[in-house]
């Protein structure tokens, strides 16, 4: 019996690299495939490796603004693009975890990036959150995910340019 295709907007968790030490710190990084997010992931891997910490890599799938204009067409395209991006980021994370010998939990969740990152960081008891700086002009007015995480004040937040 075939399991069928997986839903790109369904939550998933994968473990890579060595088992974390029971007393290790936890660093969480948000990734979305952008250049700044990938630099944030590289910085987080370096921090985790140097500190002997566990790394939680969070990929948040969310609907784009295209879905409002043509829901059926955008949904199919978005589903495929999200599934491809998730697979690519998961593979890159696995390779980095094995190469750098860093224990990694790769989490895929669906929703608002700020809300999911905030809740994930609280749930995994993160000692630090690392995110890439936003390059979108509208975030100067509405506030970026990074700015909103800093204002939450639950953990130190490193914003990587």
Secondary structure, DSSP 4 states (H G I P E B T S, - for coil): ----PPPTTS-EEEEESSPPPTT--EEEEEE-SSHHHHHHHHHHHHHHHHHT-EEEEEEEE---GGGGT-HHHHHHHHHHHHHHHHHHHHHHHHHHHHHHT--EEEEEEES-HHHHHHHHHHHTT-SEEEEEPP--TTHHHH--HHHHHHHH-SSEEEEE-
